[in-house]
Amino acid sequence: MAGRRNSGVLAVWAEAQRQQQRREEARWRAEAAELRRHERAQREAQRASARDEREAQRAYQQSREAEVARRTAELDARVEELRGLLAAGLAAPAFGPQALLAPRPVPPFDPGPLGVPVPMPDQASAAYHVPPPDAAQARNAGVRRQYEQYLAQARARFEQDWYAAQAREADRQSRLAAYHQEYLGWAEGFRRQEEERGAGTEELLRRLRAGEPEAVQEYFTAGLYASAAWPEGFPHRLVAAWEVSSRQLVVNWELPGPDVVPAAGRVRYVKADDREAEVARPATERKALYREVLAQSALRLAAELFRADRDGMLDSVVVNGFVLGIDPATGREAERFLSTLTATRAEFSGLALDRVAPVECFQGLGGKLSARPERLDEVKPDRLPESVGGSLAGHFGEEDPDLFEMDPLDFEDLIAELFRLRLPGDDDGPQR
């Protein structure tokens, strides 16, 4: 895809928003994996504790049935998520200048493990307790001497442990104080960078109100790229161009491929073979659901653009949805356009998007949808960003790194290189 990378505070802000979404997705995946591990551990404990072979077999089969039920529920949840694409977008807050101008508070000081004092040994604990001899034994001089020897050894152990704990506590407090000083310096830098970001954002919004094409493109692509509530695994590549004369924004937006629709409709447990078997989802259902995903995505993008247009700059938008697939004419990977929609503000303002049937609404607006999207059969876009003339803006590139997986220092270097502006606060503060 031809074009240039975005530059400026909005592009940086959009990168930060997208990175935060990836963090949230990773946290959700980790929690789900932990839940699955816990469930497996429970099943293993259930089988291990079975008192006889029959009870163990029954418990095992129940666990397998619970597992296939869980997997089927995940498939159902994914389908519902895909069917709710448009509703999720409408429920999310609209993008606007207030999101950019909102100040970000300095993250509070988090000492982590350094904030936990070293526990001091207790001389009254069992570790240092020496039981005294009974009355009969106490009359024996040898027993008394041995008892006193044990008492002296216990006191010595306690004193040794106490001094060692005191040394560790002193070291902790020293490192905590040093870390707090680092935090104070980092927080001051965060505040300065927030002030600079605010000033840069105000300038860019001034250019936006003046209708400068680059500012308009940057504003809307940043809003789309940072858009929340898209399902996990949906791409966020896009490129856009703004035509001043027609007040039209033309956007190419990458869509997920047909495999976004689960191939399995449900999972069942086959007792005879002791295995889990996936039951295929009907091909007609997969095709219909994928066409619905394409239509919902286009309607949602158009809605997000018009909702973000607080100053009425857009008279119309063109939204072209593409996937990366093999071009049968060349055998090479290329952009395959599966949907295209041109919508005016007047048309959109008359829709009750929360009640429409997505495919019918999309086609009623004159949108074109691939007849066989599962085969990546293309439609001809109404208009492409490169046909507008002038510069392009977007978030794209086959070599774009995974920002979530990047080392924080590498991320900062990348931001400095791409945007000539280090993103404030993207690291997690001073390193402990």
Buried (B, 14 or more C-beta within 10 A) or exposed (E): BEBEBBBBBBBBBBBBBBBBBBEEBEEEEEEEEEEEEEBEEEBEEBBEEBEEEEEBEEBBEEBBBBBBBEBBEEBEEBBEBBBBBBBBBBEBEBBBBEBBEEEBEBEEBEBEEBEEEBEEBEBEEEEBEBEEBEEEEEEEEEBBEBBEEEBEEBEEBBEEBBEEBEEBBEEBEEEBEEBBEBBEEBBEEBBEBBEBBBEBBEEBBEBBBEEBBBBBBBBBBBBBBBBBBBBEEBBBBBBBBBBEEEBBBBBBBBBBBBEBBBEEBBBBBEEEEEEBEBEEBEEEEBBEBBBBBBBBBBBBBBBBBBBBBEEEBBBBBBBBBBBBBEEEEEEEEBBBBBBBBBBBBEBBEEBEBEEBEBBEBBBEBEBBBBEEBBEBEBBEBBBBBBEBEBEBBBBBEEEEEEBBEBEEEEBBEBBEEBBEBBBBBBBEBBEB
